[in-house]
C-alpha cells in the first residue's frame, strides 16, 4: 500500500537512505539552467554545496543533464532544436561548459571531478561494460566525483538512452549503488495533477500495485529537457526492481533527501540485484533486428535458461552485425527475450533449423556455436 503525505507524515529518518554509502544523484536540465538556455551558476553551486556537505564518508556519482541546454545560448539558439545535428552541436559546446562549471564549483571543497560520457553501445557490450565500471570505481576510489552524462555529441537515435533518468537508474546498478536520488523541478510523485486542488504527494511506494490508477504527467515545466514524471517513475521502477531504493524530489529538497528526511517520494526495493549487464541489455539496448524462434526454442530460452542454437530459429529480419542486440520472438511475433547475436544478419539464413554439428561439418568449426549465448540473453516475458 502506498503512503500519501499529509500533516501526520512521519518525521523519522528513512534508515535505508541514511545507511546508503554509495549514492547516485541525477539532476535535470531545468534545475541547472535558465529558461532561455545557458547554465545558472548559482543553481549549480547550490547543488554542489549540498552534495559536498552531504558526502562525508559517502561516495557520490552525479548523473547530470544540461549539456544541450547549456549550449543553446552560446550558439544563439532560443530553444532546444529538434534535429539531431544541432542537438549534437549544442551538446558539444554545452558539455564543456557544464563540466567546467562543476569542476570550479567542486574545487571550492577541494574535490576533483571526472567526466564520464556513455552511450548504450558502451554499456550493453561486455568489454565496454566492464571498462565503464572500472573507470567509475577508480574515480570513486581516488576521491573524485564522477559526472556522468549521455554522450549526446555522438549518440544517434539507435544508440541513445533517450533520457538521463533511465541512464541514472542503470548507472546506479552499474556502480552497485545503495541509493538513487532523482532531482527535478517537482517535489515528488502526486496522485494527480499537482497544480490542481485535492491532489496529494505520495510519500512512499512499496511496489507497482501502488501506482495503479495514478495519473502521471509526461512533460516538464521548463521545456529544456527530454524527461518528465513518466521517465522518472520508470527509472525508479528499474532501480527498485534491481534492489536499489529511490528518492524522487526537487533539487531544492536535495539536502533533506540525502539526509534521509521524509521528503519527496520513496520507492522501496522490489527485487534483488540481477546479473549486471543483463539490466542494461533489457532497458538500454535498441534491437537492430529480430529472430523468430520455434516453440521448442522459446521453451528452452524462457524455461530452461538455454542458449539459442541455429536449430531453433525459424526466421530472421533486419540488418545487424555480430555483437548487436536483437529481439527474440515467438511465432506470434511477441518479444520473449533480447540478446547479443554472434553472427551477422547475412550469415543466419543458411543456419536456420540446422544443428551446430552439421554446420561445423559443412562450414567449419567456427559455426559450431550458439547464435545467442545464454550469458548474453535476458528474458522479457515468461
N, C-alpha and C positions, 0 to 999 in steps of 0.2 A: 504493500500500500504506500502511495506517495504521501509525503508530508507537505502541507501547504503552510506558508509562513503566515504569521499574524502576531498579535500582541503577546500571545503566550509562547512564542517560539523560544525554545531553549537557548540559553546563553552559554551552555557548557561548550568546551572546546571539542572540536572534531578530532578524535585521537588518531584516526588513520591519516589525517592531514598533518597533525603535529609531529607524528613519528616518521614522516617521509624524509628521507635523506637526499635522494636524487630526484629532482623536480624538473619537469619540462613546462615552461611557461610560453604560451602563444599569445601574441598581441596582434590585433588587426590594424589595417591601414588607417581607419577612422580615428584610432586612438593615438596616432603618431603624426598626422599631417593636418594641414589646414584644409578648409573646404575647397579652396581654389587650387590645391595641389602644392607640393613643397613640404618639407619637414617642419614641424613645430618643435623648435629646440627645447622649449620649456616642458612640453609633454614628454619628450624623450628623456630629459633629465629627471623628471618626476618619476618615471618608470624605473630608471636606473637607480635612483635613490632608494626606492622600495626594494628592488632586487638585491642591491648591495647590503642593505641593512638587515634583510631577512636571511641572507645566505648563512652567515655564521659557519657552522660545521656542515652545512648543506651544499650540495652541488646543483648549480642551475644551468640548464640548457635553454636558450631563448630561441624560439621559432618566431621570426619577425616578418610580417608583411610590410609593405610600404615602399618597395623598390620602384615599382611603376608609378605610384602616386608621387613619390619624391622627385621623379624625373619629369613630371608634367610641366611645371612652371619653368624650369631651366630651358626646356625645349620649346617654350611658347605655346604649349597645348593647354586649352582651358578645360578639358575633360578627358577622361580615360578613353583612348582610341579603341575602336572596335577591331581594326585589322591587326593581324599578328605582327607584321613587320614593325609598325610604330610602337606596339606594346613592347617588343623586344628592344627597340631603340631607347624607349623611356626607361626600361629596366636596366639597360647598360649604363645610362647616366645616373639613375637613381640609386643603384646598388652601391656604387662607390660613395655617394653622399651619405647613404644610410649607415654603412659600416664606419665611415669616418666620424659620424656623429656619435655612434655607440663607443668607438674607441676613445674619443675625447671625454665622453661622459663617464665611462667606467674608470678612466685614468685618474679621476678625482679621488677614487678609492684605492688606487694602486692596483687595479685589476686589469689584466690583459684580455683582449678579445680575439677570437679566431673565427674567420668566416668559413662556413660550410654550405656550398650550393649543391642541391640534389635534383635529379630528375628520376622518374620512375625507372628508367633504364639502368640507373646507377644502383638501384636497390633491389630489383627483382632477380638480378643475376647473382649467382652465389659468390663469385670472387669479388664483385663490386660491393656486395652487401657487407662482406667481411671487412673490406677496406674502409667502408664508411663507419662501421662500428669501431674499428681500431683507432681511426682518427679521432672520433668523438671521445672515446675512452681516454686517449692520450692527452687530449686537450684538458679534460677534467682533471686528470692525474697531475698535470703541470700547473693547475690553478687558474687556467684560462676559462673564459665564458664563451662557449660555442654559440655563435649567432647563425642560425640555420634559416635558409630560405629556399624556395624553389628556384632553380636556375632559369628564370624567365627569359634570359638573354638568348638561350639556345633551345629552350623547350618548345616543342610543337604540340599540336592537339593530340598526337598519338603517344607522346611520352611526357605528359604533364599530369600532376596530381589533381589539378582543377581548382583546388582551394587549399590554403595553408592550415585550415582546421583539421582536415584529414591528414595532411602531412605531419602535423603535430602529434596526432594520435599514433601514427606509425613510427615517428621518431621516439616517442615515449616507450614504445615496445622495443625499438632497436637498442636503446641505451639501458633497457631494463629499469625504467624509472619507477619510483614509488608513488608518484602523483603527477597528474596533468592538470594544469590550470589554464583555462581558456578565457582570455580577456577581450572584451569588446566595448561597445557603447551602450550595452544593455546590462542591467544588474542581475540577470538571471533568466530562467525559463518561467513563463507565465502560463496560466491555464486558459488564456485567450489573448486578445489584443491588449497589450499593457497600457495603451493610450485610452482605453475605454473604461468607464467606471464598472466596478463589480468584479474585476479580474484580480487574481492573487498570484504572487510569486510562489512557485513550487520549491520548497526548501530542500527536499530530498527525493531521489528517485531510486527505488530498490531494484527495479527491473523493467523490461519492455512493457509489461502489462500496465504499469503506472502511467504510460504515455498514451494509452488508448483514449480516444476522444479529445485529446488536446490539440487545439489548432495552433500550428507552428508556422510563423511568418517566414517568408523566403527572401526578403530584401532588407538590407541595412539602411541606415539613415543617411549616411554621408555620400554615398554614390562613388567612392573612390576604391572600394574593394570588390571582391567577387563573391564573398560568402554572405551568409545570413544565418538566421537561427536554425534553419534546416541543416546546414552544413555543420553547425556546432553540435547539434543533437546527434547527428550521425557520427561525428568524431567521438563524442562521448560514448556512444554505443560501442564503437570499435575498441576504444581503450578499455572500457569496463568489461567487455567480453574477454579481453586479454589479461584481465586481472589487475587493472590499474584504475584506482578511483579518480574521479574527475570533479573539479570545481569550475562551474561556469558563472562568471560575474563580470562586472565592468572594470575597466582599468583603474578607475578612481577607488575601487574597493580592493585593489590588489594586496595591500598590506594585511587587511583583515583575512583575505582568502589564504594567504601564505601562513598567517598566524594561527589558522585553524578555527577562527571565529565563524559563527553561523551567518555567513553572507552568501549571496548567490544561490545556486542550486548544486547540491552534491549528488553526483551519480555514484552509487556504490558498485563495487565489483560484482559482476555477474558470472564470471568464468575464471578459468586458470590460464596461465601463460601457455601459449601454444608453441610449436616449433617455430623458431624465429622467423625465417624467411617466408614461410607459408602465409603469414599475415599480410606481408607485402604483396605476395602473389595474388591473394584473394581480393585485396582492397586497392592496390595501387597500380596494377598492370592493366593494360588495354590489349585484349586479344587481337592478334594480327590475322587470325584465320580460325577455322573450326574443323574438328574431326568428328564424324558421326560413328558411334560405336554400336555394335550389335548387342543384343540383350545379355549375352554371356559376359561380354566385356564390361558392360555397365555394372553388372552384379560384382564382377571381380574388382573393379575400381572402387565402388562405393562400399560394399560389404566386406570385401577381402583385403582392402588396402593394398591391392596389387599394382604393379606397373602396367602400362598399356603396351601390349605387343601388337605387331602388324596384323596378326590373325584376327584380332577383334575389331578392326577398322573397316567400316563399310563405305565411307566416302570422305572426301577432303575438299575444302574450299578455302579460297583466299591465297594471298601471296605472302610467304613468310620464309625466314631463314632459320637454320638450326640455332637454337638458343632463344628464339622468340616465344612469347606466351601465346597459347592457343586455347580455344574453348573446346571442351569435350561434351558432346551432345548425345542424347539418346535418339532413337529412330523417330521420335515425335518432335524433334527439334528443340527440346528443352535442355538448357545447360545443366550438367550434373557435376562438372569439375573444370578446373583450369590447370594448365601445366606448361612447362617449358619443353618444347619439342626438340628432338635430337636430330631431325632431318630437315632438309629444305622441302618446301611445298612441291617442287618439281620432281623430287625423288619418290614421294609417297605413293602415287597411283600404282606403280609397279610392285608395291609392297602389300597392297590391300588383300586381306584374307589369307596371307601366306605365313607359314611357320618360319621362325628365325633359322631353323636348321636348313630348310630348303633354300632360303635366301643366301645363307652363308655358302652353301654348296654351289649355287649358281653365280652369285655376285661377289663373293669373297667374305672373309671373316669379319670385316668391318660392318657387315649387315646383320650379324648375329647379336643384336642388342635391342633394347626397348625403344619404342618411339617416344614415350614419355616415362621416365623413371619415377618410381613412387616417391623418391626424395624431392622430386621437382613437381609434385602434384598436390593440389588441395581440393577436397570435395566441397561442392557448393550446396548440394541438396542430397538428402537421404530418403 
